[in-house]
Amino acid sequence: MSSGDEVKALEISTAQKQIIQPLVQEFGGPWLIEPGGGSLLIILD
């Protein structure tokens, strides 16, 4: 995605983090690592 529009890709990545990170915390899962354009996390139920 970043090869087409890097600014838009960064905006989407930031928005995803703002939405997903609170959910991971809410369900008690750790946010393990955040390499490049992805993330590794665990959501516990």
Secondary structure, 3 states (H helix, E strand, C coil): CCCCCHHHHHHHHHHHHHHHHHHHHHCCCCEEECCCCCCEECCCC
